[in-house]
């Protein structure tokens, strides 16, 4: 992936860790939350994510 980060905290997963867990769990869809503005533009970052993995955003409604 071309997504890079300036650092990670000890209480949050990195995108790479989240993607590894998503691959292991194999949900139908995954929404990544609490992303820093430093990852880049939403539309550009989503192009780099695997199918069925999305960035969440303010006002997002997920129907279960």
N, CA, C and O atoms as CSV, one atom per row, in Angstrom:
chain,resi,resn,atom,element,x,y,z
A,1,UNK,N,N,0.829,-1.173,0.000
A,1,UNK,CA,C,0.000,0.000,0.000
A,1,UNK,C,C,0.876,1.240,0.000
A,1,UNK,O,O,1.990,1.224,0.524
A,2,UNK,N,N,0.376,2.301,-0.582
A,2,UNK,CA,C,1.095,3.559,-0.631
A,2,UNK,C,C,0.789,4.454,0.557
A,2,UNK,O,O,1.372,5.532,0.678
A,3,UNK,N,N,-0.115,4.030,1.437
A,3,UNK,CA,C,-0.503,4.838,2.584
A,3,UNK,C,C,0.614,4.789,3.618
A,3,UNK,O,O,1.047,3.707,4.017
A,4,UNK,N,N,1.077,5.939,4.048
A,4,UNK,CA,C,2.127,5.989,5.057
A,4,UNK,C,C,1.673,6.841,6.235
A,4,UNK,O,O,0.791,7.687,6.090
A,5,UNK,N,N,2.267,6.620,7.383
A,5,UNK,CA,C,1.914,7.341,8.590
A,5,UNK,C,C,3.170,7.872,9.258
A,5,UNK,O,O,4.258,7.313,9.120
A,6,UNK,N,N,2.992,8.962,9.980
A,6,UNK,CA,C,4.113,9.558,10.686
A,6,UNK,C,C,4.404,8.856,12.001
A,6,UNK,O,O,5.471,9.059,12.581
A,7,UNK,N,N,3.501,8.053,12.475
A,7,UNK,CA,C,3.724,7.331,13.726
A,7,UNK,C,C,2.439,6.691,14.198
A,7,UNK,O,O,1.358,7.041,13.725
A,8,UNK,N,N,2.544,5.765,15.120
A,8,UNK,CA,C,1.360,5.122,15.674
A,8,UNK,C,C,1.428,5.190,17.186
A,8,UNK,O,O,2.509,5.210,17.774
A,9,UNK,N,N,0.272,5.226,17.800
A,9,UNK,CA,C,0.200,5.184,19.246
A,9,UNK,C,C,0.104,3.746,19.709
A,9,UNK,O,O,-0.072,2.837,18.898
A,10,UNK,N,N,0.216,3.541,20.994
A,10,UNK,CA,C,0.160,2.177,21.507
A,10,UNK,C,C,-1.276,1.704,21.724
A,10,UNK,O,O,-1.505,0.511,21.926
A,11,UNK,N,N,-2.248,2.621,21.686
A,11,UNK,CA,C,-3.628,2.226,21.958
A,11,UNK,C,C,-4.473,2.090,20.698
A,11,UNK,O,O,-5.662,1.783,20.789
A,12,UNK,N,N,-3.887,2.313,19.528
A,12,UNK,CA,C,-4.632,2.212,18.273
A,12,UNK,C,C,-3.890,1.305,17.300
A,12,UNK,O,O,-2.664,1.199,17.336
A,13,UNK,N,N,-4.654,0.657,16.436
A,13,UNK,CA,C,-4.050,-0.151,15.379
A,13,UNK,C,C,-3.561,0.749,14.252
A,13,UNK,O,O,-4.139,1.806,13.997
A,14,UNK,N,N,-2.517,0.336,13.595
A,14,UNK,CA,C,-2.129,0.990,12.352
A,14,UNK,C,C,-3.066,0.479,11.259
A,14,UNK,O,O,-3.785,-0.498,11.470
A,15,UNK,N,N,-3.063,1.123,10.106
A,15,UNK,CA,C,-3.896,0.623,9.000
A,15,UNK,C,C,-3.459,-0.790,8.646
A,15,UNK,O,O,-4.302,-1.650,8.391
A,16,UNK,N,N,-2.169,-1.040,8.625
A,16,UNK,CA,C,-1.684,-2.372,8.271
A,16,UNK,C,C,-2.191,-3.421,9.253
A,16,UNK,O,O,-2.607,-4.504,8.842
A,17,UNK,N,N,-2.161,-3.107,10.546
A,17,UNK,CA,C,-2.679,-4.043,11.551
A,17,UNK,C,C,-4.180,-4.261,11.370
A,17,UNK,O,O,-4.660,-5.390,11.471
A,18,UNK,N,N,-4.919,-3.185,11.103
A,18,UNK,CA,C,-6.358,-3.304,10.884
A,18,UNK,C,C,-6.639,-4.181,9.670
A,18,UNK,O,O,-7.527,-5.031,9.715
A,19,UNK,N,N,-5.893,-3.985,8.586
A,19,UNK,CA,C,-6.106,-4.782,7.377
A,19,UNK,C,C,-5.765,-6.253,7.608
A,19,UNK,O,O,-6.423,-7.135,7.056
A,20,UNK,N,N,-4.747,-6.523,8.417
A,20,UNK,CA,C,-4.412,-7.908,8.752
A,20,UNK,C,C,-5.551,-8.557,9.531
A,20,UNK,O,O,-5.902,-9.709,9.275
A,21,UNK,N,N,-6.135,-7.818,10.487
A,21,UNK,CA,C,-7.261,-8.353,11.260
A,21,UNK,C,C,-8.492,-8.538,10.381
A,21,UNK,O,O,-9.212,-9.526,10.526
A,22,UNK,N,N,-8.740,-7.606,9.478
A,22,UNK,CA,C,-9.870,-7.734,8.556
A,22,UNK,C,C,-9.694,-8.975,7.691
A,22,UNK,O,O,-10.648,-9.722,7.475
A,23,UNK,N,N,-8.492,-9.197,7.201
A,23,UNK,CA,C,-8.228,-10.379,6.373
A,23,UNK,C,C,-8.455,-11.655,7.173
A,23,UNK,O,O,-8.992,-12.631,6.649
A,24,UNK,N,N,-8.049,-11.651,8.440
A,24,UNK,CA,C,-8.202,-12.826,9.296
A,24,UNK,C,C,-9.670,-13.082,9.634
A,24,UNK,O,O,-10.116,-14.229,9.621
A,25,UNK,N,N,-10.421,-12.029,9.936
A,25,UNK,CA,C,-11.812,-12.159,10.356
A,25,UNK,C,C,-12.754,-12.360,9.172
A,25,UNK,O,O,-13.770,-13.043,9.301
A,26,UNK,N,N,-12.432,-11.783,8.037
A,26,UNK,CA,C,-13.196,-11.898,6.789
A,26,UNK,C,C,-14.645,-11.413,6.895
A,26,UNK,O,O,-15.566,-12.155,6.556
A,27,UNK,N,N,-14.856,-10.180,7.359
A,27,UNK,CA,C,-16.218,-9.644,7.379
A,27,UNK,C,C,-16.687,-9.300,5.963
A,27,UNK,O,O,-15.871,-9.193,5.048
A,28,UNK,N,N,-17.995,-9.127,5.784
A,28,UNK,CA,C,-18.529,-8.737,4.471
A,28,UNK,C,C,-18.088,-7.333,4.091
A,28,UNK,O,O,-17.833,-7.054,2.920
A,29,UNK,N,N,-17.998,-6.446,5.079
A,29,UNK,CA,C,-17.540,-5.071,4.853
A,29,UNK,C,C,-16.897,-4.561,6.135
A,29,UNK,O,O,-17.262,-4.976,7.235
A,30,UNK,N,N,-15.937,-3.656,5.980
A,30,UNK,CA,C,-15.265,-3.056,7.131
A,30,UNK,C,C,-15.142,-1.560,6.908
A,30,UNK,O,O,-14.847,-1.105,5.803
A,31,UNK,N,N,-15.372,-0.802,7.973
A,31,UNK,CA,C,-15.234,0.646,7.928
A,31,UNK,C,C,-14.169,1.051,8.936
A,31,UNK,O,O,-14.304,0.776,10.128
A,32,UNK,N,N,-13.135,1.688,8.476
A,32,UNK,CA,C,-12.061,2.144,9.348
A,32,UNK,C,C,-12.464,3.479,9.958
A,32,UNK,O,O,-12.913,4.385,9.255
A,33,UNK,N,N,-12.300,3.592,11.268
A,33,UNK,CA,C,-12.704,4.803,11.977
A,33,UNK,C,C,-11.510,5.455,12.653
A,33,UNK,O,O,-10.452,4.844,12.802
A,34,UNK,N,N,-11.694,6.698,13.059
A,34,UNK,CA,C,-10.714,7.438,13.856
A,34,UNK,C,C,-9.374,7.578,13.123
A,34,UNK,O,O,-8.312,7.363,13.708
A,35,UNK,N,N,-9.437,7.939,11.848
A,35,UNK,CA,C,-8.233,8.130,11.037
A,35,UNK,C,C,-7.736,9.563,11.166
A,35,UNK,O,O,-8.526,10.495,11.315
A,36,UNK,N,N,-6.458,9.725,11.109
A,36,UNK,CA,C,-5.845,11.051,11.129
A,36,UNK,C,C,-5.984,11.712,9.765
A,36,UNK,O,O,-6.035,11.033,8.739
A,37,UNK,N,N,-6.044,13.026,9.758
A,37,UNK,CA,C,-6.076,13.755,8.487
A,37,UNK,C,C,-4.772,13.589,7.713
A,37,UNK,O,O,-4.708,13.912,6.527
A,38,UNK,N,N,-3.741,13.090,8.375
A,38,UNK,CA,C,-2.423,12.932,7.734
A,38,UNK,C,C,-2.372,11.776,6.728
A,38,UNK,O,O,-1.395,11.658,5.989
A,39,UNK,N,N,-3.396,10.929,6.684
A,39,UNK,CA,C,-3.337,9.802,5.747
A,39,UNK,C,C,-3.580,10.225,4.315
A,39,UNK,O,O,-3.219,9.496,3.392
A,40,UNK,N,N,-4.187,11.393,4.104
A,40,UNK,CA,C,-4.430,11.876,2.749
A,40,UNK,C,C,-5.907,12.077,2.465
A,40,UNK,O,O,-6.749,11.967,3.356
A,41,UNK,N,N,-6.203,12.372,1.217
A,41,UNK,CA,C,-7.584,12.622,0.812
A,41,UNK,C,C,-8.395,11.329,0.815
A,41,UNK,O,O,-7.923,10.278,0.383
A,42,UNK,N,N,-9.605,11.430,1.304
A,42,UNK,CA,C,-10.490,10.270,1.461
A,42,UNK,C,C,-10.584,9.444,0.176
A,42,UNK,O,O,-10.364,8.233,0.197
A,43,UNK,N,N,-10.908,10.094,-0.931
A,43,UNK,CA,C,-11.103,9.372,-2.205
A,43,UNK,C,C,-9.822,8.692,-2.670
A,43,UNK,O,O,-9.873,7.599,-3.234
A,44,UNK,N,N,-8.683,9.319,-2.442
A,44,UNK,CA,C,-7.403,8.730,-2.855
A,44,UNK,C,C,-7.028,7.550,-1.971
A,44,UNK,O,O,-6.539,6.537,-2.472
A,45,UNK,N,N,-7.246,7.663,-0.671
A,45,UNK,CA,C,-6.912,6.577,0.255
A,45,UNK,C,C,-7.799,5.363,-0.020
A,45,UNK,O,O,-7.311,4.233,-0.017
A,46,UNK,N,N,-9.094,5.580,-0.259
A,46,UNK,CA,C,-9.993,4.445,-0.510
A,46,UNK,C,C,-9.592,3.653,-1.748
A,46,UNK,O,O,-9.842,2.450,-1.811
A,47,UNK,N,N,-8.982,4.296,-2.724
A,47,UNK,CA,C,-8.515,3.587,-3.922
A,47,UNK,C,C,-7.443,2.555,-3.573
A,47,UNK,O,O,-7.280,1.563,-4.283
A,48,UNK,N,N,-6.723,2.785,-2.495
A,48,UNK,CA,C,-5.632,1.913,-2.073
A,48,UNK,C,C,-6.090,0.777,-1.160
A,48,UNK,O,O,-5.327,-0.154,-0.902
A,49,UNK,N,N,-7.322,0.845,-0.673
A,49,UNK,CA,C,-7.816,-0.167,0.258
A,49,UNK,C,C,-8.346,-1.386,-0.489
A,49,UNK,O,O,-8.781,-1.271,-1.634
A,50,UNK,N,N,-8.313,-2.540,0.147
A,50,UNK,CA,C,-8.869,-3.755,-0.468
A,50,UNK,C,C,-10.376,-3.600,-0.698
A,50,UNK,O,O,-11.007,-2.721,-0.110
A,51,UNK,N,N,-10.953,-4.452,-1.550
A,51,UNK,CA,C,-12.402,-4.425,-1.750
A,51,UNK,C,C,-13.133,-4.613,-0.419
A,51,UNK,O,O,-12.681,-5.361,0.447
A,52,UNK,N,N,-14.237,-3.942,-0.272
A,52,UNK,CA,C,-15.087,-4.032,0.917
A,52,UNK,C,C,-14.462,-3.460,2.188
A,52,UNK,O,O,-14.928,-3.748,3.290
A,53,UNK,N,N,-13.404,-2.645,2.042
A,53,UNK,CA,C,-12.832,-1.912,3.171
A,53,UNK,C,C,-12.940,-0.434,2.822
A,53,UNK,O,O,-12.498,0.000,1.758
A,54,UNK,N,N,-13.533,0.332,3.729
A,54,UNK,CA,C,-13.832,1.737,3.470
A,54,UNK,C,C,-13.389,2.606,4.635
A,54,UNK,O,O,-13.265,2.131,5.765
A,55,UNK,N,N,-13.154,3.868,4.356
A,55,UNK,CA,C,-12.940,4.840,5.415
A,55,UNK,C,C,-14.299,5.369,5.847
A,55,UNK,O,O,-15.148,5.678,5.010
A,56,UNK,N,N,-14.499,5.471,7.138
A,56,UNK,CA,C,-15.740,6.067,7.615
A,56,UNK,C,C,-15.609,7.590,7.532
A,56,UNK,O,O,-14.524,8.116,7.283
A,57,UNK,N,N,-16.709,8.277,7.742
A,57,UNK,CA,C,-16.705,9.742,7.693
A,57,UNK,C,C,-17.862,10.248,8.543
A,57,UNK,O,O,-18.797,9.505,8.841
A,58,UNK,N,N,-17.790,11.523,8.932
A,58,UNK,CA,C,-18.838,12.124,9.742
A,58,UNK,C,C,-20.167,12.021,9.018
A,58,UNK,O,O,-20.268,12.352,7.837
A,59,UNK,N,N,-21.178,11.564,9.723
A,59,UNK,CA,C,-22.512,11.449,9.155
A,59,UNK,C,C,-22.791,10.146,8.438
A,59,UNK,O,O,-23.889,9.953,7.917
A,60,UNK,N,N,-21.823,9.250,8.400
A,60,UNK,CA,C,-22.009,7.957,7.738
A,60,UNK,C,C,-23.105,7.167,8.445
A,60,UNK,O,O,-23.124,7.091,9.673
A,61,UNK,N,N,-24.005,6.584,7.681
A,61,UNK,CA,C,-25.030,5.691,8.212
A,61,UNK,C,C,-24.771,4.300,7.642
A,61,UNK,O,O,-24.658,4.127,6.428
A,62,UNK,N,N,-24.678,3.320,8.522
A,62,UNK,CA,C,-24.453,1.932,8.106
A,62,UNK,C,C,-25.714,1.148,8.441
A,62,UNK,O,O,-26.137,1.099,9.596
A,63,UNK,N,N,-26.311,0.536,7.422
A,63,UNK,CA,C,-27.512,-0.261,7.629
A,63,UNK,C,C,-27.118,-1.721,7.799
A,63,UNK,O,O,-26.442,-2.295,6.945
A,64,UNK,N,N,-27.540,-2.304,8.889
A,64,UNK,CA,C,-27.215,-3.698,9.186
A,64,UNK,C,C,-28.334,-4.616,8.776
A,64,UNK,O,O,-28.233,-5.830,8.952
